[in-house]
Amino acid sequence: MPVEVTGALELRKALKNYAPDLAKESQKELSGILKPMVAKAKGFLPSNDEAPSGWLERPNAKGRWAKRFYDESIAKKSITFSAAPSKANKRGFRSLAAIYNKSAAGAIYETAGRKSGVTGNFTPRLGGSLEGKGQKMTGRAIFRAWSEDQGRTNAAIIKAIEKTNEKVHKLAQSGGGRLYKVRGK
Amino acid sequence: MASQTDLAVRIATIFDAAGINKADKSVSKLEKNAKKLGKTLGIALSAAAVVAFGKASVKAFAADEKSAAMLTIAIKNLGLAFEQANVDKFIKDLERSSAIADDVLRPAFQALLTTTGSVAKAQQILNTAIETSRGSGIDLATVAQDLSNAYAGNTRGIKKYNLGLTQAELKTMSFTEIMVRLNKQFDGSSAAYLQTYAGKMEAITTAVGAAQEVIGESLVNALITLTGAANTTELITYIENVGQRIADLITSVEKFGFMIRYWFNPKNWLKKGDSGAKEWEELLRKRAYAASKAFDPKNNSLTGYKLDEAARKKAEADAAKRAKEILAAQEKNTKELKKQAALKKAGTVFDLEQIQLVAALKGKLSDNEKLRVEAQLALLNGNDAVATKLTNQILLAQDASGNLARFLAALPDAKNPFEYLDAYLSYLAGKAAAVLTGSAYGEKASYSNGNTTVMPPKLPDTNVSAMPSDNMITYNPITGLNYNPNAGQPVINVTVQGNVIREQELINQVLAGAQLSSLSGSPSQIGRIAGMFS
């Protein structure tokens, strides 16, 4: 039964239903590609000594900034990746993988000065450099690492998906795999 | 966080139109609904809607008037015409308080009134019926009918209200007790229902309905006034006349249009003055001819619709024939059912054994086996002649000479196997008597003193052989009959050399003989298990 795979989402579904082992392997491969990027992004985060002293944790702090303090370990730990497809945005686009910072302080460090520039009392003290193309694709850690990567990770991920696609086709032609809910002819 | 596009590097993005399509669909649907709503609103405000509302109002008024008229007649027939105003007020108030339309209340009240014959009683029961209807969810008409029946002593319908009473208990309860029970269970249900959203909506609907009826009444009255008709019948006649006049007017307009078109046509300018009227007549004639195409010269009012009559007769004849056929089929069916019932009854005779026999006959059997099975089947069916015939055939097959069959045929009837016991006991008694008296049994004995006595009767003839004189049974006048099983045993005398008086001496002699034989080269052998000694 020839298997028709149209699009990455369909590929992912087919993998899940048809070759679960291959799906796991594919996820591992994607993780292997994304992990160096995450490590690189973590490297761009400042240490607690380098961060503005007033932004560090203050035991008696109150208000909305009480929980937005910078802590190097938290910020580094919070940089992570996802190899699962995201929800569609308002324009209908979905990403197959993403790298992001879960912590508020990490996001602030990443994006401060994107819109209004590196001005004022706080943003210039953050250090680092905003790198990337366009307003929405610039940042100090993740976006910087992405920018310096020059699209190699992106290409590797797409290549990995293509490779998986080929594997699925071969598997289907050889009659292997566990057939559950594959769209077939 | 990952969902925030600006804060995450999104890799290998793809376009997924599913969400967009869904959103588009939703928007389209919303748009359609909005248009529909707009149309609805537009229609609601248009003149057409006003006319439609007017029609609905008149209809509602007609229905209301119908139910009111029926109730009025019922009240009048009961001789309670003087209560009419009271009843109308009660229904109106109840409609307002219970949010139940008067169209529904009137038939319910009528049912109760005709049963009870009392307006006050009917009003009281109707109140309970409303509470019960609201509490149980069963429509008011049904509840009113059930209560009417219960009033008349038929409490079967009350069970559905789940009063926790058995049918037997309900039968024994009086109507007053049932009412108490219903009031206890459902009191306040109507008020509680009217507090709910559904209840409020129903109250509004009822109020709108009542308003519609009032408007309808006003419209009808307005039309009557407008036309100058005395009543509704005259109004209808007037409307019909108006319709005819409007039709005539339209025809006149049509004729006017035809004439204009005719005289504006240059071809007709040279024609005579009345040619237009002739053309118009011709048009009407053509139209009449077109309409009369359906006219059948052989079958019309002039001919008395003979064809129709013939067709009707044929249809009736067909129907009669069909009815006859159905009847015949039913009779046939009844006969068949009777036959089947008889067969079923007879079939009880044919038990499984028969079925097995038939099945066996269908199988591969030898001639002899087939004969046996057929004979068994004939016996089961009670067919003696066939069974005898088949049995003889079997016997002949077993013994070609036919002796076996003849022997079996000549066999006497089976005897009672214990018949000889009677003879035996008689024999014993006779023997005992003979021993005692020295006379034969049944004979007349004479004694020396001249007395005679009759002996017991002789033994009856029997095929049982006479008891051997084995002396096993003896008679003693003192001890009676004695039985000695060894009496008939033969006495064997063993002569041993020497003097043997006791048993031990005999044993010793045997041992000595055995030892002597052993010494002579012929040893004794004892087989304990086989019980052998040699």
Interface residues (C-beta under 8 A of the other chain):
Chain A: G7 A8 L9 L34 S82 S86 K87 A88 N89 R91 G92 F93 R94 S95 L96 A97 A98 I99 Y100 N101 K102 A107 E110 T111 K136 M137 I142 F143 W146 T153 N154 I157 I158 I161
Chain B: M1 A2 S3 Q4 T5 D6 L7 A8 V9 R10 I11 A12 T13 I14 F15 D16 A17 A18 G19 I20
